[in-house]
């Protein structure tokens, strides 16, 4: 591990790009050895800092983004070191992310190392409160960078997060949420094809007072063939042409649905999403959506607890709780955070939508319930 850190320190000495996030409890410095994500990280810092008008000089984390194949290979070798151990927090993280990630630490618990997917390795140095993000060239790597940068803010309770995207038109901000494969992207596209803007996809962050972070941390959409064909004219208008998907146009809705994520394609968020300042900073409506081939379209009111529990679940996930160990911060009061969320969503209109494949026919019904 020590040799790896020395090699990393030699590389980061040539960092030329810096971005800063500031809040009441934490300042995050982000240094990059390459301009590869310059626009995205610039937009990220602008959006984040618009929410917080302060600086915490007493609590600083330095993050280093390292795009270097040799360092990546060395880090992979270190991960195989049998002297590395796990802790309770690491075990919980590893169980929760077992299909995507693996994390360990050294015996002294000074260095924590995790590999996420095949393109991202994260090393946290507790002694100097610095994080090394070692990356490979992949469209999805920026998402991991963004998530790990924001996770300490979730731990400190300055942000909450939920699995859900946000669409906007004027002063209306609609959160579209549910579990994976529940129909979030499909319903976001339904709104987009009717003149709304997609602000976030997959995950939405808000402050502890409810203000929306108007930045999309997952920089890509995963598009399935059924979704693509259902919004073919919309995608064509954006210049997004997938001939192999179009060749499946003769398949029935049921057959397309059964294909699911198989063969799905990733596209840049900016091809159909928007980075902009919101006229209204708060969530006005929430839609919990679900698409099933056997459902009939139904929209009904649901309790604000649906939103509260969804935000609380992700905001106190094992990845977040791992940072309590990394940063030696154990003042996480679940009751207080639930009360904050209850206050945030007390004036948010929440609905639940269950639908088969006829959701496009019911867009006006959805608007009439907003």
C-alpha positions as CSV (number, residue, x, y, z in Angstrom):
1,X,0.0,0.0,0.0
2,X,2.8,2.5,0.9
3,X,4.5,2.0,-2.5
4,X,1.1,2.6,-4.2
5,X,0.6,5.8,-2.3
6,X,4.1,7.1,-3.2
7,X,3.4,6.4,-6.9
8,X,0.1,8.3,-6.5
9,X,1.7,11.2,-4.8
10,X,4.2,11.5,-7.7
11,X,1.3,11.6,-10.2
12,X,-0.9,14.1,-8.4
13,X,1.9,16.6,-8.0
14,X,1.1,17.6,-11.6
15,X,-2.6,18.2,-11.1
16,X,-3.7,21.3,-13.1
17,X,-7.4,21.5,-12.5
18,X,-9.3,22.3,-9.3
19,X,-12.9,22.5,-8.3
20,X,-14.4,23.3,-4.8
21,X,-17.6,22.4,-3.1
22,X,-18.5,24.4,0.1
23,X,-21.1,23.8,2.8
24,X,-21.5,24.5,6.5
25,X,-19.8,21.3,7.6
26,X,-17.4,20.4,4.8
27,X,-15.3,21.8,2.1
28,X,-14.4,19.4,-0.7
29,X,-11.4,20.2,-3.0
30,X,-11.3,18.2,-6.2
31,X,-8.1,18.0,-8.1
32,X,-7.8,16.4,-11.5
33,X,-4.7,15.3,-13.6
34,X,-6.7,15.8,-16.8
35,X,-9.4,18.1,-18.2
36,X,-11.5,15.1,-19.2
37,X,-14.4,16.1,-17.0
38,X,-13.8,19.9,-16.8
39,X,-17.2,21.0,-18.0
40,X,-19.1,18.5,-15.8
41,X,-17.1,19.3,-12.6
42,X,-17.4,23.0,-13.2
43,X,-21.2,22.8,-13.6
44,X,-21.3,20.4,-10.6
45,X,-19.5,22.9,-8.3
46,X,-21.6,25.9,-9.6
47,X,-24.9,24.0,-8.8
48,X,-23.7,22.7,-5.4
49,X,-22.3,26.1,-4.3
50,X,-25.6,27.8,-5.2
51,X,-27.1,26.0,-2.3
52,X,-24.5,26.9,0.3
53,X,-23.1,30.3,0.9
54,X,-20.4,29.4,3.3
55,X,-17.0,27.7,3.8
56,X,-15.9,25.1,6.4
57,X,-12.2,25.7,6.7
58,X,-12.0,23.4,9.7
59,X,-13.2,20.3,7.8
60,X,-11.6,19.7,4.4
61,X,-11.4,16.6,2.2
62,X,-9.1,16.6,-0.8
63,X,-10.1,14.4,-3.7
64,X,-7.7,13.6,-6.5
65,X,-9.0,12.2,-9.8
66,X,-6.3,10.1,-11.4
67,X,-6.5,8.9,-15.0
68,X,-3.5,6.6,-15.2
69,X,-3.5,3.0,-16.3
70,X,-0.3,2.1,-14.5
71,X,-1.6,3.4,-11.2
72,X,-4.9,1.6,-11.8
73,X,-3.0,-1.7,-12.3
74,X,-0.9,-1.2,-9.2
75,X,-4.1,-0.5,-7.2
76,X,-5.6,-3.8,-8.5
77,X,-2.6,-5.7,-7.2
78,X,-2.9,-4.1,-3.8
79,X,-6.5,-5.2,-3.6
80,X,-5.3,-8.8,-3.8
81,X,-3.0,-8.3,-0.8
82,X,-4.1,-11.0,1.8
83,X,-3.0,-8.8,4.7
84,X,-5.9,-6.4,4.0
85,X,-8.9,-6.8,6.3
86,X,-12.5,-5.7,6.6
87,X,-14.5,-4.0,9.4
88,X,-18.2,-4.2,10.3
89,X,-18.9,-1.1,8.1
90,X,-16.9,-2.6,5.2
91,X,-18.7,-5.9,5.5
92,X,-22.1,-4.2,5.3
93,X,-20.9,-2.2,2.3
94,X,-19.6,-5.3,0.6
95,X,-22.9,-7.2,1.2
96,X,-24.9,-4.3,-0.1
97,X,-22.8,-3.8,-3.2
98,X,-21.7,-7.4,-3.8
99,X,-22.5,-7.4,-7.5
100,X,-20.5,-4.3,-8.2
101,X,-17.9,-3.5,-5.6
102,X,-15.4,-4.8,-3.1
103,X,-13.7,-2.9,-0.3
104,X,-10.9,-3.6,2.3
105,X,-8.6,-1.7,4.6
106,X,-5.1,-2.1,6.0
107,X,-4.5,-3.5,9.5
108,X,-3.9,0.0,10.9
109,X,-7.2,1.1,9.4
110,X,-5.5,4.1,7.9
111,X,-6.1,3.3,4.2
112,X,-9.4,2.0,2.8
113,X,-9.5,0.8,-0.8
114,X,-12.6,-0.2,-2.9
115,X,-13.1,-1.2,-6.5
116,X,-16.4,-0.3,-8.1
117,X,-17.1,-2.0,-11.4
118,X,-14.1,-2.5,-13.7
119,X,-13.3,1.2,-14.1
120,X,-13.1,2.9,-10.7
121,X,-10.9,2.4,-7.6
122,X,-11.3,4.6,-4.5
123,X,-8.6,4.9,-1.8
124,X,-9.3,6.9,1.3
125,X,-6.4,8.1,3.5
126,X,-7.8,8.7,7.0
127,X,-4.7,10.4,8.3
128,X,-4.7,13.2,5.8
129,X,-8.4,13.1,4.9
130,X,-7.7,12.7,1.2
131,X,-9.3,10.4,-1.4
132,X,-7.7,9.1,-4.5
133,X,-10.1,8.3,-7.4
134,X,-8.3,6.1,-9.9
135,X,-10.3,5.8,-13.1
136,X,-10.4,4.2,-16.5
137,X,-11.9,5.7,-19.7
138,X,-15.6,4.8,-19.4
139,X,-18.7,6.9,-19.9
140,X,-20.0,5.7,-16.4
141,X,-17.0,6.6,-14.3
142,X,-18.1,10.2,-13.8
143,X,-21.1,8.9,-11.9
144,X,-18.9,7.1,-9.4
145,X,-16.8,10.3,-8.9
146,X,-19.9,12.4,-8.3
147,X,-21.5,9.8,-5.9
148,X,-18.3,9.5,-3.7
149,X,-17.8,13.3,-3.6
150,X,-21.4,13.8,-2.4
151,X,-21.6,10.8,0.0
152,X,-19.9,12.7,3.0
153,X,-22.6,15.4,2.7
154,X,-25.2,12.7,3.1
155,X,-23.4,11.4,6.1
156,X,-23.3,14.8,7.7
157,X,-27.0,15.3,7.0
158,X,-26.6,18.3,4.8
159,X,-28.0,16.4,1.8
160,X,-30.6,13.8,1.3
161,X,-30.8,11.5,-1.8
162,X,-33.4,9.3,-3.5
163,X,-33.5,6.9,-6.4
164,X,-35.5,9.1,-8.7
165,X,-35.3,11.6,-11.5
166,X,-36.6,15.1,-11.6
167,X,-38.6,16.8,-14.5
168,X,-39.3,20.5,-14.6
169,X,-41.6,22.9,-16.4
170,X,-41.9,26.5,-15.0
171,X,-42.4,26.3,-11.3
172,X,-43.3,22.6,-11.3
173,X,-40.6,20.1,-10.2
174,X,-41.8,16.5,-10.3
175,X,-39.9,13.7,-8.7
176,X,-40.3,10.4,-10.5
177,X,-39.2,7.6,-8.2
178,X,-39.3,3.9,-7.7
179,X,-36.9,0.9,-7.6
180,X,-34.8,-0.2,-10.6
181,X,-36.8,-1.2,-13.6
182,X,-39.9,0.4,-12.1
183,X,-40.4,2.8,-15.0
184,X,-38.6,6.0,-13.9
185,X,-36.8,6.6,-17.2
186,X,-39.9,5.8,-19.2
187,X,-42.0,8.3,-17.3
188,X,-39.3,10.9,-17.5
189,X,-39.3,10.5,-21.3
190,X,-43.1,10.8,-21.3
191,X,-42.7,14.2,-19.7
192,X,-39.8,15.2,-21.9
193,X,-41.7,14.2,-25.1
194,X,-44.4,16.6,-23.9
195,X,-42.2,19.6,-23.5
196,X,-40.8,19.2,-20.0
197,X,-37.1,19.3,-19.1
198,X,-35.3,16.3,-17.5
199,X,-33.1,17.8,-14.7
200,X,-31.8,14.6,-13.0
201,X,-31.9,10.9,-13.9
202,X,-31.7,8.0,-11.5
203,X,-30.8,10.0,-8.3
204,X,-32.0,13.3,-7.0
205,X,-30.3,15.2,-4.1
206,X,-31.9,17.9,-1.9
207,X,-30.6,19.9,1.0
208,X,-31.8,19.4,4.6
209,X,-34.2,22.3,4.0
210,X,-35.5,20.7,0.8
211,X,-33.7,22.8,-1.9
212,X,-33.0,20.7,-5.0
213,X,-29.4,20.2,-6.2
214,X,-30.1,21.1,-9.9
215,X,-27.4,18.8,-11.3
216,X,-27.5,15.3,-12.6
217,X,-24.9,13.2,-11.0
218,X,-25.4,10.2,-13.3
219,X,-24.2,11.4,-16.6
220,X,-25.9,8.8,-18.8
221,X,-29.2,7.2,-19.5
222,X,-29.7,3.5,-19.9
223,X,-32.2,3.0,-22.7
224,X,-34.0,-0.3,-23.2
225,X,-35.4,-1.3,-26.6
226,X,-39.0,-1.1,-25.5
227,X,-38.6,2.4,-24.1
228,X,-36.7,3.5,-27.2
229,X,-39.4,2.3,-29.6
230,X,-42.2,3.8,-27.5
231,X,-40.6,7.2,-27.9
232,X,-39.0,6.6,-31.3
233,X,-40.1,10.0,-32.8
234,X,-38.7,11.8,-29.7
235,X,-35.3,10.0,-30.0
236,X,-35.2,10.7,-33.7
237,X,-35.8,14.4,-33.1
238,X,-32.7,14.3,-30.8
239,X,-30.6,12.5,-33.5
240,X,-30.4,9.3,-31.5
241,X,-30.8,6.5,-34.0
242,X,-30.3,2.8,-32.9
243,X,-30.9,0.8,-36.1
244,X,-30.8,-2.6,-34.2
245,X,-33.6,-1.3,-31.9
246,X,-35.6,-0.1,-34.9
247,X,-35.3,-3.5,-36.5
248,X,-37.2,-4.9,-33.6
249,X,-40.3,-2.7,-34.3
250,X,-42.4,-5.8,-35.2
251,X,-42.2,-7.2,-31.7
252,X,-45.2,-6.9,-29.5
253,X,-45.2,-4.7,-26.4
254,X,-45.1,-7.9,-24.2
255,X,-42.1,-9.2,-26.1
256,X,-40.2,-5.9,-25.8
257,X,-41.0,-5.7,-22.1
258,X,-39.6,-9.2,-21.6
259,X,-36.3,-8.2,-23.2
260,X,-35.8,-5.8,-20.2
261,X,-32.2,-4.6,-19.8
262,X,-30.8,-7.1,-22.3
263,X,-28.9,-5.2,-24.9
264,X,-29.8,-1.8,-23.4
265,X,-27.7,1.2,-24.6
266,X,-26.1,4.1,-22.7
267,X,-26.4,7.6,-24.0
268,X,-25.0,10.9,-22.6
269,X,-27.3,12.7,-20.3
270,X,-26.9,15.9,-22.2
271,X,-28.5,14.4,-25.3
272,X,-31.9,14.5,-23.7
273,X,-31.4,16.1,-20.3
274,X,-30.8,19.7,-19.3
275,X,-28.5,21.6,-16.9
276,X,-30.3,24.8,-15.9
277,X,-31.3,27.0,-12.9
278,X,-34.7,26.2,-11.5
279,X,-37.3,28.9,-11.0
280,X,-38.6,27.0,-8.0
281,X,-36.0,25.3,-5.7
282,X,-38.3,22.7,-4.2
283,X,-40.1,19.5,-5.2
284,X,-43.7,20.3,-5.9
285,X,-45.0,16.8,-6.8
286,X,-43.9,13.2,-6.4
287,X,-44.8,10.3,-8.6
288,X,-44.1,6.8,-7.5
289,X,-44.3,4.8,-10.8
290,X,-44.6,1.2,-11.7
291,X,-45.0,-0.4,-15.2
292,X,-46.3,-4.0,-15.5
293,X,-47.7,-5.8,-18.4
294,X,-50.7,-6.9,-16.4
295,X,-51.6,-3.5,-14.8
296,X,-54.4,-1.2,-15.7
297,X,-53.6,2.5,-15.6
298,X,-54.4,3.9,-12.1
299,X,-53.3,7.0,-10.3
300,X,-54.0,7.6,-6.7
301,X,-52.7,9.7,-3.8
302,X,-50.1,8.3,-1.5
303,X,-48.7,9.3,1.9
304,X,-45.7,11.6,2.1
305,X,-44.1,8.8,4.1
306,X,-43.4,7.2,0.7
307,X,-41.0,10.1,0.0
308,X,-39.6,10.3,3.5
309,X,-38.8,6.6,3.7
310,X,-37.3,6.5,0.2
311,X,-35.0,9.5,0.9
312,X,-34.1,8.1,4.3
313,X,-33.3,4.7,2.9
314,X,-30.7,5.9,0.4
315,X,-29.4,8.7,2.6
316,X,-28.4,6.2,5.3
317,X,-27.3,3.4,2.9
318,X,-24.2,1.2,3.7
319,X,-22.0,3.4,1.5
320,X,-23.0,6.5,3.5
321,X,-22.5,4.7,6.8
322,X,-19.1,3.5,5.7
323,X,-18.1,7.2,5.7
324,X,-18.9,7.4,9.4
325,X,-15.9,5.2,9.9
326,X,-13.7,6.9,7.3
327,X,-14.3,10.3,8.9
328,X,-14.9,9.2,12.5
329,X,-18.3,10.9,12.6
330,X,-21.0,8.9,14.5
331,X,-23.5,11.6,15.2
332,X,-26.1,10.2,12.8
333,X,-29.6,10.7,14.3
334,X,-32.1,8.8,12.2
335,X,-35.1,10.3,14.1
336,X,-34.0,13.9,13.5
337,X,-33.4,13.3,9.9
338,X,-36.8,11.7,9.5
339,X,-38.4,14.7,11.1
340,X,-36.5,17.0,8.7
341,X,-37.9,15.0,5.7
342,X,-41.4,15.0,7.1
343,X,-41.2,18.8,7.2
344,X,-39.8,19.0,3.7
345,X,-42.6,16.9,2.2
346,X,-45.6,18.1,4.2
347,X,-46.6,20.3,1.3
348,X,-45.6,18.0,-1.6
349,X,-48.4,16.4,-3.5
350,X,-47.6,12.7,-3.8
351,X,-49.2,10.2,-6.2
352,X,-48.7,6.6,-7.1
353,X,-49.1,5.4,-10.7
354,X,-49.5,1.8,-11.8
355,X,-49.7,1.3,-15.5
356,X,-49.4,-1.2,-18.3
357,X,-48.1,-0.1,-21.7
358,X,-50.8,2.6,-22.2
359,X,-49.2,5.3,-20.1
360,X,-48.8,7.7,-23.1
361,X,-52.5,7.8,-23.4
362,X,-52.9,9.0,-19.9
363,X,-50.5,11.9,-19.8
364,X,-53.3,14.5,-19.3
365,X,-54.7,12.4,-16.5
366,X,-51.3,12.7,-14.8
367,X,-51.2,16.4,-15.3
368,X,-54.7,16.8,-13.9
369,X,-53.6,15.2,-10.7
370,X,-50.6,17.6,-10.3
